[in-house]
């Protein structure tokens, strides 16, 4: 306890030295308000109980347990060993809650008495970026210290589908699968809710909704602020997050059914050439803002091309083009990064994930196992979090995999 207190004091002093007293007070107040909001929030079980009492809870088929196999790579298996390998996906459900509120950039849900609905804010706290001077009001409202009439949302039934996370990965594995459940719910109530997406949406969000079969008149951009909604639709949210500092505390909830639904829905709405399924696709991160670039990229690209492979820069491609490339590829190669989640669109591919020694994370190893892919990773030398690929090792690895096909 003494060590924790000393650490807290040290962090406070450092923050004060860098940001000043006024900022320290504001930051401390926000943290205190958020803690109060969190303590009075509505858990998943409580939310389901409220919905059930109003005959507004729908359960769907229970999924089989998931078992992740060991990876055939000594360095990675040692690194991944502490992570849980057995998962029992929670039974999927949709709740419909009456006379709620949605608030902030992520359209976080509040009950009629102003309590936060946990299922609608899957991170540690809601996204408050861009709130500016209204940030304090947001926290006070969430903590139950400010009550203010909110305008009524124009549509009677609302389903917020807003990801505050910047990662494409989380959109694909956490948010798109909710559409499956909401569609099933819509058949039960004989009506579609209005989907609410982020303001000025990222390109892949509208493009993926389009490929999934949703036209622009089926969703609205969220205007922010706070709105009263007559009926709020809340499906299960399966969080996909690992805690690298405390692995047992990870919040990782995979679902094969989620992945397969996204795969089949997207593939069913585009045309692709199944005769190209032997194609080798190298996924470049040379334009990525978050590093993990290959420092000897030209040599790696030449090796891939020598085996008949092609290089793709996902940042330059539409969502539909990405689905098509992965659906037509038999071998997928690339540095660890969000774009590799597109492996779900391929047919039992070989996946060669390239790791710098400084970044060993199991996300795509686990997904490859769940979709039945052959996972054949390589760990490279690193400079920071960038990769330096041993060219001869890489060449031999690709040749061996290529000769097996």
C-alpha positions, -999 to 999 in steps of 0.1 A, spaced: 0 0 0 29 23 9 45 16 -25 12 23 -44 8 56 -25 44 67 -33 38 58 -69 6 79 -70 23 108 -54 52 106 -79 28 105 -108 8 135 -94 40 155 -90 52 147 -125 18 157 -140 18 190 -120 54 198 -131 44 193 -168 9 207 -169 4 230 -140 -20 233 -110 -52 241 -129 -48 212 -153 -40 189 -123 -72 200 -105 -93 195 -137 -78 161 -144 -83 150 -108 -119 161 -109 -126 143 -141 -111 111 -127 -132 114 -96 -164 120 -115 -156 90 -139 -150 68 -109 -184 78 -95 -200 72 -128 -184 37 -131 -196 27 -96 -232 35 -103 -232 21 -138 -255 -7 -150 -238 -41 -155 -246 -65 -183 -266 -88 -159 -286 -58 -144 -293 -45 -179 -306 -79 -190 -328 -82 -159 -343 -48 -167 -350 -58 -203 -364 -92 -193 -389 -75 -169 -403 -56 -198 -403 -86 -222 -376 -69 -242 -347 -94 -240 -339 -118 -269 -313 -147 -266 -299 -164 -296 -280 -197 -301 -252 -206 -277 -219 -211 -294 -195 -240 -288 -164 -235 -267 -132 -224 -283 -98 -240 -278 -67 -223 -291 -39 -247 -301 -2 -240 -293 18 -222 -320 46 -241 -336 72 -215 -328 94 -217 -297 98 -179 -291 61 -171 -297 48 -201 -278 68 -190 -248 55 -155 -252 19 -166 -257 18 -193 -230 4 -170 -202 -27 -162 -223 -59 -181 -217 -65 -207 -245 -100 -219 -236 -130 -197 -241 -167 -202 -237 -185 -174 -256 -213 -158 -237 -247 -165 -251 -255 -137 -276 -285 -114 -268 -301 -82 -276 -318 -59 -251 -343 -32 -258 -344 -4 -232 -371 23 -229 -367 60 -224 -329 61 -223 -303 87 -233 -273 86 -256 -245 110 -249 -210 120 -261 -191 112 -293 -196 75 -288 -234 77 -281 -228 60 -248 -261 48 -233 -277 61 -200 -307 46 -183 -337 69 -176 -322 77 -142 -289 87 -158 -268 56 -150 -242 45 -176 -250 13 -194 -217 -7 -193 -224 -27 -225 -223 6 -245 -189 17 -233 -165 -13 -238 -133 6 -230 -122 19 -196 -141 51 -202 -161 67 -230 -144 86 -257 -145 123 -247 -122 137 -274 -136 168 -290 -159 177 -261 -138 207 -252 -155 229 -225 -184 204 -223 -162 177 -210 -170 185 -173 -207 185 -180 -204 151 -197 -187 136 -166 -212 152 -142 -241 138 -163 -226 104 -163 -219 106 -125 -255 116 -119 -247 151 -107 -264 170 -135 -299 165 -148 -309 184 -179 -338 177 -204 -325 163 -236 -341 167 -271 -359 136 -283 -341 117 -311 -363 118 -342 -363 80 -348 -382 59 -322 -358 29 -321 -320 35 -321 -290 12 -324 -257 30 -319 -228 14 -338 -199 37 -329 -164 26 -322 -143 50 -303 -112 29 -311 -91 41 -340 -82 5 -350 -98 -12 -380 -93 -45 -362 -118 -36 -334 -144 -24 -359 -143 -58 -377 -142 -81 -347 -162 -61 -321 -187 -39 -340 -196 -54 -374 -208 -87 -357 -234 -68 -338 -253 -64 -370 -260 -101 -371 -277 -100 -337 -296 -68 -345 -309 -83 -377 -322 -113 -358 -338 -90 -332 -354 -70 -361 -372 -102 -373 -386 -107 -338 -400 -72 -335 -409 -69 -372 -390 -36 -377 -355 -23 -382 -339 1 -358 -321 32 -370 -284 26 -370 -264 55 -356 -227 58 -367 -200 82 -359 -200 118 -372 -179 123 -403 -173 85 -405 -141 68 -414 -141 55 -449 -139 18 -440 -170 22 -418 -194 33 -445 -177 11 -471 -181 -20 -449 -217 -12 -442 -223 -9 -479 -207 -43 -486 -228 -57 -458 -259 -46 -477 -267 -14 -458 -277 17 -478 -271 52 -465 -308 57 -457 -305 29 -431 -281 48 -409 -276 83 -395 -245 101 -385 -245 110 -348 -246 147 -340 -230 144 -306 -244 160 -274 -272 142 -257 -305 129 -270 -335 111 -254 -344 79 -272 -377 61 -269 -362 26 -274 -325 19 -272 -312 -14 -288 -282 -29 -271 -266 -62 -283 -239 -80 -266 -204 -64 -270 -176 -89 -271 -144 -70 -261 -111 -81 -278 -84 -66 -256 -53 -81 -240 -37 -66 -209 0 -69 -216 10 -57 -181 -13 -81 -163 -23 -108 -188 -47 -127 -165 -67 -94 -163 -72 -94 -201 -107 -88 -214 -107 -110 -245 -140 -126 -256 -137 -143 -291 -165 -158 -311 -161 -180 -342 -197 -172 -351 -189 -135 -352 -159 -140 -375 -177 -164 -398 -208 -142 -401 -186 -112 -411 -168 -134 -436 -198 -148 -452 -218 -116 -453 -190 -97 -470 -180 -125 -494 -216 -130 -504 -220 -94 -517 -189 -91 -538 -175 -110 -569 -141 -127 -567 -122 -153 -587 -119 -186 -568 -94 -198 -593 -70 -173 -579 -70 -189 -544 -33 -198 -547 -23 -162 -549 4 -149 -525 -5 -115 -510 21 -94 -491 5 -67 -469 27 -37 -466 29 -14 -435 53 10 -451 27 38 -449 15 29 -414 16 57 -388 21 34 -359 54 18 -370 62 -19 -375 76 -10 -409 101 -34 -426 134 -15 -429 147 -37 -457 114 -37 -474 126 -36 -510 145 -69 -505 115 -85 -488 92 -74 -516 116 -88 -542 115 -122 -525 77 -122 -524 75 -113 -561 101 -140 -569 75 -165 -557 48 -149 -578 34 -128 -550 20 -92 -551 23 -64 -526 -8 -45 -514 -11 -12 -495 -44 -15 -477 -45 23 -470 -49 28 -507 -77 2 -512 -114 3 -506 -130 -22 -482 -144 -42 -510 -110 -44 -527 -95 -56 -495 -121 -84 -491 -115 -94 -527 -77 -96 -524 -79 -117 -492 -107 -139 -506 -85 -148 -536 -53 -154 -516 -39 -187 -505 -9 -172 -486 -10 -140 -466 23 -124 -455 27 -92 -435 40 -75 -404 18 -76 -373 -10 -50 -379 -48 -45 -380 -50 -53 -417 -42 -90 -410 -77 -94 -396 -88 -96 -432 -75 -131 -432 -110 -141 -422 -121 -135 -458 -97 -161 -472 -103 -199 -476 -80 -217 -451 -50 -196 -459 -14 -199 -449 -7 -168 -427 29 -156 -423 28 -129 -396 61 -111 -392 69 -99 -357 97 -76 -345 111 -91 -313 98 -61 -294 61 -67 -304 49 -102 -297 11 -102 -295 -13 -132 -300 -43 -115 -317 -38 -130 -352 -24 -163 -340 -57 -168 -322 -78 -157 -351 -59 -179 -375 -66 -209 -353 -103 -200 -350 -108 -199 -388 -87 -230 -396 -57 -212 -412 -22 -225 -412 -2 -202 -390 35 -200 -400 49 -168 -383 84 -154 -383 101 -133 -356 126 -108 -369 152 -85 -355 140 -51 -347 150 -14 -345 125 1 -321 92 -15 -332 103 -17 -369 114 -50 -385 147 -61 -400 140 -93 -418 168 -118 -424 164 -123 -461 178 -158 -464 156 -171 -435 126 -154 -451 133 -168 -485 137 -204 -471 105 -200 -451 84 -189 -480 99 -215 -503 91 -243 -479 55 -231 -475 52 -225 -512 64 -261 -520 38 -276 -496 9 -260 -516 
